[in-house]
Amino acid sequence: MTERPTGPIVQGFTTPPAPGQALPGRYVTLEPLDPALHADDLFLANQGQDWVWDYLPYGPFADLTTYRDWQAEVAGKPDPYFFALRDSATGKIGGVASYLRIDRGNGVIEIGHIQIAPVLQRSAAASEAILLMIRWAFEAGYRRVEWKCNALNAPSMVAARRYGFTYEGTFRQHLIVKGQNRDSAWFSILDGEWPALRDAYDQWLAPENFAPDGGQITRLSELTEAALQQR
C-alpha cells in the first residue's frame, strides 16, 4: 500500500500562555480594558463618529452609560481579551483591540475587535498597538496569528497586508452581523515569517524613521513586503 503524505512533525512546541498583561511601546501602551479607566476617554473620542462601528457587531452607543456597560461586559474575559490603547503623546485612550479565538493547544491566536477613534487613526501609535500584539504572540510561543475582517472592509484588508499578513481566502456567507450578510476575509502570519517581520517592525518604529511632523519616511508596507520576499 502506498504511504499517504502527512504533515511535518512540529518540533519543540509547548503550550503558550494566555494574554493578560499590559503591552508597553514607544508610542502607545496597551492596557487590560477597565471601563472605570477607559470608557470616558474613548466614548468622547468616538462621539459623533457612528461610522467607526460599521463593521463591528456592536455599537454605536447612544450615551456614555451604555458604552460603559458594554465595556464592563467584555472587560476581563479570557476570550476575547480586550486592551485599551493609551496614546503616549496625549495620555488619552484612543481605541481598543483584542485577542480572540485563542487556541493555546495549537498555538493559534487572532487579533480583532479593533476600534480606533478618528483622532488616533493613521498614527504611529495605532500601528504600534497592532505590532505589539503580533510581537507578544510570537514571543510567547504562538505558531500562527490570524486577522479576519468583513470582506467589504477595504481599510482593514489594506491594514492586514501592511502589517505583513498573508491573505488566505474569503469565507462566503460566514456570519450575520447586525442583520446583514458578512463574507469574511482571512489572513495570517506564521512563526516562520516572524523573524523577518520583526526586523521590519523595528526598522519602521525607529525614531529616525519619522520626520519632525510625525510623517513616516519609509512606509511599513514597503518593509513588510520586502521582509516576506526574503523569507
Secondary structure by P-SEA (a helix, b strand, c coil): ccbbbbcccccccccccccbbbbbcccbbbccccccccaaaaaaaacccccccccccccccccaaaaaaaaaacccccccbbbbbbccccccccbbbbbcccccccbbbbbccccccccccccaaaaaaaaaaaaaaaaacccbbbbbccccaaaaaaaaaaabbbbcccccccccccccccbbbbbbccccccaaaaaaaaaaaccccccccccccccaaaaaaaaaaac
